[in-house]
Amino acid sequence: MSPELEKCPRSLLVCEKSNFLNEKSRHDIHVSKHSFNYKVSLIIKNLLNVLIFQLCLDCIRMPLSPQISVLIPECGTLPADISGVIHSFSPYYLVRDLPVYQLLEETFLESLVKKGNFYALSYNTKIDEDNAIALLSSGQLILSLDKDTYEQLGLEGRPSLYNHKKAMRFVVTLDLTEKSLTPGTKRYQRVLSSLKDRLPLRYDFLLTKYNTGSDEDQTLNKLLSQYSYEEHKPAFSHHTLKNIPCPTLYPSDIQGKTLSCDPHHLLEWLGAVNLDISCENAADSFLSTYVCPEPQSSVSQALLCTVTGFISPENVFVLLQELRQYFDEPKFTPWISLTVHGFMDSPVSWGATEHGFLKGGENFYNFVCFKNQDYWLHMASGAQDGCPP
């Protein structure tokens, strides 16, 4: 194996400590700017129990498969309030062979895109090989294009931040809310002509809209009726895990210098639990030598369930708010963990910050919420991403 392949790729991890009640807290901003989420994991822990709730969509490089995962301690069902939030999550659609110019059509633009809370992401497009398209809730249309496509379209863009010696990839960013892109203007007609006549790009797309109204529903349904599409809703399955070791965490020690494990070890443990990897380092195990970081305590059992979906930031924020209220009644649970993973092949990570794949395509964040409304926020990305905000 090449020495380059054996190297662990550089990664970025930004950590913040604050309180949800602090007027300067940025937790809502961080959630809103992470637009394309395929996997959410929730862990509620006490001395005897652990709850892991995981919403996940298979990696964008894999076929769409409706799955979500939930791990619940000592019980067989989700708490009613959390279950209610899950069932209120927006549906999402896989639309086949959708022309990109449809996202700029006047009715669609005015009735849906400019009102916000709408997301579109090209499906099964590899960010390091193919053209990839994303439409943000802010109305920004991001086109990550190979050199040939970029030159044929003739739209103004910039070289990708992650080219090699020669620019072989380019990024075009169109703010569809700008006055210069109002239907009827010269620039709008030029952009529409490029995408409709000069090079009519078509891709499978994932679409979702948070909290749609009647007008928005009508516009979206009209678009869907013109193409082959699949509507997806959450679905459940489960199995039981036994005797799980769990790290001990204290609000004041985000760096893990004294009372808690450090952030890297915490995130590693969260990954092991979500993948059902043993943390026991048993002498007869040939699959894993991983050990739960110290300090730790033990949990007796947990129920692992699965659910999947294209998850909007608004849905994540509602879930986060519900988790904060989980502490309103007396409970032994000292902390809750919520982890949100972005699509590996999304053209962006946070906001409009360019995202690259390299070896893993990772971009995710994790909240650890404590009883006193303190929280830790870990934001992680790979080598081909800007530093998380």
N, C-alpha and C positions, 0 to 999 in steps of 0.2 A: 504494500500500500504506500502511496506517495506520502512523504512527510507532511505536505501541505494539508492533505485530507485528514491526517491524524490530529492536527492542531485543533484545539477548541476555539471556535470563532469568538472574537471580541463581542462583548455585550454591554449594555448600559442599564444601570439600575438607579433610579432616583427615589429617595425616601423622604416623606414628609410626616410630621406629627402635628396634629391640631385638635380642635374640638368642634363638633358639628354646630354648636351654639355660638361659636365665635363669628362675629360679623365679617371678619376677614378670611374665613374658611373658603377654600376654593374647590371643595369636593364636588359641587354641582357643575362647575365649569369643566373639571377634568372628565366627568362622566359624559357631559354633552358633546365634548369634542372627540370622543372615541366612537366614531360613527358606525363601524362595521364589526359587529360582535357575533361570534359563532359559538362561544362556550362560556357559561357562567357557572362558577362553583361556589357554594355556600357551606360554611362549616360553623356549627354552633357546638361549643364544647363546655362540659363541666367535669367535675372530678370522676363521674361515673359514666357519662354519656357523651356522644358526639353526633352532630347532625351535619351531614354534607349534602347540599343541594346543588346539583350540577345541571345546567342547561347547555347542551352542546350540539353543534351541527358538525358533521364530518368535515375534515379539512377541505377547503375549496378545490383541492386537487383530486378529491375523491367524488364518486357519485353521491347525489343528494339522498340521504337516508334519515327518516324521521326518528331521532333518538335524543333523549335528555336523561341526565343522571341525578338522582337524589339519594343521599345517605342519611337515614333517620335513626337515632338511637332508641333502643328499648320500646319501639312502637312500630306500627305498620302503616300509618298514614301521616301525611303532612299536617302541621297545625293549620287550623281553619283559615286564619287570616293570610298566611303565606300561600296556602292553596288557592285562595280567592285571587291573590295577585297573579299567580301563575295562569289561572284560567282567564284572566283579563288581558293577557298578552296579545298583541296584534297578530293577525294572520299574516303570512307572507306567501309570495307567489314566485314560481319558477316559470318564466315566460320564454318560449322557444323562438329563436331566430328573430329577435326584435331589432329593427333598424335604429341606430343611434339617433338619427334625426327626429324620431318620434318624441324624444324627450324635449325637443325644442319647438314642437308644433304649438301654435298660438293658444288653442284652448287648453291643452295640457299644461303649458307653461303658466298661464294666468290662473287656472282653476286649482292647480295642484302644487306645482314646483315652488311658486313664489309665496305660497301660504306656509311653507315650512313643514317639518316633521315627515318629509318623504325621502326615502333612500332607495337608490338603485346601484347594483353592483354586477358587473359582468361575471358570469359563472363559468368555471372550468377554463379560465384564461390564466396562464402562468406569467407572473409579473416579470420573470427574467427571460422569457422566450416569446410570449405573445403580446398582442395589444390588449390592454386592460382599461376598463372604463368604470368610473364611479361618479355618482351624483349625490352630493351632500345635502343635508337639511338646509344649509345656508344658501342653496341655489348654485353652488359652484360645481361645474361639470369638469371632471379631471380625466384627461385622455393620456395614458402612458403608452407611447407608440414606438414601434421599431423605425429605423431610419427611412426605409422605403415608403411606409405608410405616411410618415410625417411629411416627406417631400411631395407625395402625391396629393395630400389634402391641401397643402399650401396655407395652413393656419399658423399664426404666430405662436411660438412656444420657446422653450429653452432646453438645452441639453440636460439629460438626467444627471443628478449628482453622483450617480454610481456607474458612470461609464469607465472604460479602461483608457488607453492612450488616445483612441479615436472615439468621437461621439457616435454611438450606434443606437442610442435610445434618446427620445425626446419627450417632454411633458408639456401638454397644452392645457392651460387653465382658463375656463370661460365662466365668468360670473354672470349667470343668467338674470340676476336682479339689476344689473347696471342699465342705465338709460340707453347706452349705446347699443345694447342688445335687445331693446324693445322691438317687438314685431313691427315691421314696416321700415325700420332704419336700414341704411346701407350696410352697416356691419352685420346686422342680423341676417339680411338676405345673403351676404357673402358666406357667412358661416353655415347657414342652412343649405346653400347651394353646394358647398364643399362636401357636406355630410350626406346630401341626398342625391346629387347628380355627379359630382366629380369622383367620389369614392364612397358608395353607399355601404358603410360598415354595418354588419349584422352580427349579433351575438345572443347567446342565451343570457338572461338577466334574472337576478333575484331582486324582487321589489317588496317593500313594506311601507306602510303608512300608519303613523301613530294617531289614534283617536280621530278617525275620519268623520267628516260631516256629510250631509246628504249630497252637496255639490261635488265634493271631492270623490265620494263613492261613485257617483254617476260618471265622472270623468275617467276614473280608473277602470270601472267596469266596461266603458266604451272602448278603452284601449285593449283590455284583455280579450274582449269579444272578437277582435280582429286577428288574434294569434292563438297558437296552441299554448296552453298554460296549465299549471297544476297549482291548486291552493293547498297549503299545508297548515295543519293545526297541531298543537302539542299532543304527544302520546307517551304512555308510561310503561315501564317494566321494572322488576326489582329482584334483588337477592340479598342475603344477610351476610355481613362480615362480623368476625368475632375478635375480641381482645386486641384492640388497636392502641398502640402507644401514641401519646400526643404531647407536643411541646408545651411547656409552661411559659406564659407571656405576662408581662406587666406593662401598663401604659407608659410609665416613665422611662422605659429602657428599650427604645426602638432600635438602638445599635447593638443590643445583645451583649453588652459589656459585663453585666453582673447577674441580673435576675432572669433574663430571657435569652433564647437562642438568637443568633444574628439573622438579619433579613435573608441572606442567601440560603441558609440552612432551613429557614421557615418555608420559603418558596419551594425548595427541593422536597421537603416533607409533603407539602400540599400536592405537588405533582405525583409523588409516590402513592398517596392515598387515592387520588383520582384515577390512577391507572391500576389500582388494586395490586400494588407491589408490596410485598411483605417488608415490614420495618423491623423484623425480629433478628435478622442475621443468624438464622438457625444453623447449627453445625452440619446438618444433613441437607441443607439447601444448596443446589447447584445453579439456581436462577438469579439469586440476589444476595448481596452481602450488605445491603443498605441497613443502617441503624437510625432510628428516630433520634434527633438531636437532644442534647441535655440542656437544661433540666426538663424532665418529662413526667407524665402521669399516665395511668392506664385507663382505657375505656373497655366496657364489657362486650358490647355488641352494637351494630349499626345496620340499618336497612338501606341498601343501595338501589335507587330507582333511576330511570333514565327518561329524559324528555329532550326534544330538539326544536330549533327554530332560528330564523334570521332575526336577531334580537336588537331592537332599536335602543339608543341611549335613554329615551324616555321610559321604556319598560324597565331598564336597569335601575333608573333613578327611583321609580315607584317601589321597586323591590328593596332598594337600599333604605328608603324611608320607612318601609314596613319593618325591616330588621331593627332599625333604631327604636321603634315602638315595642319591640319584643322585650325590652328591658323595663317597660313601664310597670309590669307586675313583678313581684319578688321571684327571682329565679337563682339557681346555683350557678348558672352559666356566667363565667367571667368575661368571655369575649366571643365574637362572631367574626368569621372570615368570609369575604365575598371576593371571588376572583373572576375577572372578565378577560377573555382572550379575543384578540382581533383576528380577522381572516389573514392567513399567511400570504395570500396573493392580492390583497387589497392594494391599490395604488397609493393609499395614504395610511398613516397610522393615527396620530392625533391631529385634529383639524385638517389642514391641507398639507401637512408635513409629508414629504415623499417617503414612501416605504419601499424597501427592497427585500429580496429573498435571501441571497447568498446561500447559506447552508441550512437555515431553518425557517426564516420568515416570521420569527416570533415578534409579537407586540401585544403586551397585556398589562393589566393593572390589578392590584389586590388591596382591598380594604380590610383592616382588622379593627372592629368596632368594640369598644369597651362599655361597661355599665354606666360610667360617668359621662358618656357621650364624647370622650376622647377617641381619636382614631389614628391609625397608621395608614399611610397610603404608599404603596410600592408601585412604581411605574417602570416597566422593563421593555427593552427593545434590543434588536440585534445590531450587527455592525453596519448594515446599510439602512439606518434610520437616523434622523436627527435626535438630539437629546430630548427626552420627554419633557413637557412643559413643567 
